[in-house]
Amino acid sequence: MSGQRQGRFNLEGYRALAAVVVVIFHAYQHNRYPPQWLWPLDGTLAHHALMNVDMLVDMFFVLSGFLLGLPYAKAALGVGRPRPARVFLLRRAVRLIPLYLIVVLIVWAISNPVLPGDWRDLLLHLTFMHVWSDEKIFYTNGPAWTLGVEAHFYVLLAVLGVLGQRYLVRLGSRRARLSIMVAVPVALVAISLGYKAWAVYVMRFPVEGWSIWFNPVAKLDVFAIGLLLAVACAAGVRWPNAVARAAVGLAGGGVIALGVWQRYEHMPDTFTHTLFGLGITLVIAATALSTGPGPRWLRWRPMVSLSLVSYSLYIWHEPALRLLDTLDLLPTPGPGAPFPVTAALLLGLSVPLAYLSYWMIEVPATRIAAAFDDDGRPRDYYHGLDPAPRARS
């Protein structure tokens, strides 16, 4: 395995890190205590760090844009195999939808024991349209809003990928292909920023307009920045040495710090996430565009193992938190020990549950893809077999 391929594989460690930190944050959020609903670590550096971990959700979108956009970018440049849209969408569906549906249906059924229940909420979640509803976007399973956004991005990427493979390869100039491939994500960033400016400065939507700030258009800029990294990787951009790699990583950290600082300077949050997305992309680029294997912690065996189950961990942890709370197994919210105890209990339940979910749901679900050929069409298992002999009269 080449250093570059190994480095790309290890990028999943970033997703695992983000999932674990999000779990810890939700344990922290659970420990706000009355009557003023204070945060347990308010006024400390740890509190400020935890209040900024929402940037790690942007990492999910950056990684999706990069890892899923890279095969399409290579195909558009003529250095990779074309990828039919149905194959891409089928693999995404097989990878994500079975577990998503199981979690949504279980949680919804428990929350709605009397039929017809909140059927509108169920319908919105089953169609990934809950991200357009202020009331339902965080309902049933709060973290599932990111999957609703991702589903929209997958459809967009399938369309862009098909167009790129079909038409860009016809251009004789590699520079012309690259120019268009860069221009498209830049245009998507501009569309997203324009939408945000309209929402903030023209319409003046309230902070509680959740579907305004968390819908696919609002997050499109972060995903598109990941696509730009995919284009750079497909074009062969690589850091010449470790010094350049470190400089890019440090630049990414600087951009992230700028985003945090601007958040405290009252820049609208929707714009700070653009800075977070850019900074995170640079941090990931330090590894993704390196000829070396990347940071050691990404190759640490427990991290590699955890990266396999990060999706299950992310989608199951809120139901696990609700279960622990319902069973009165969590300490009473307040300052001091309740938060770390809650975090330990939540991780103690969520991590084993994630491994069980991975092997019992995710792995079997991926075998569905074996029923389709490389073009995404159902396999004809009888093709090429001799017809049954006719019975003699």
Disulfide bonds with the S-S distance in Angstrom:
none
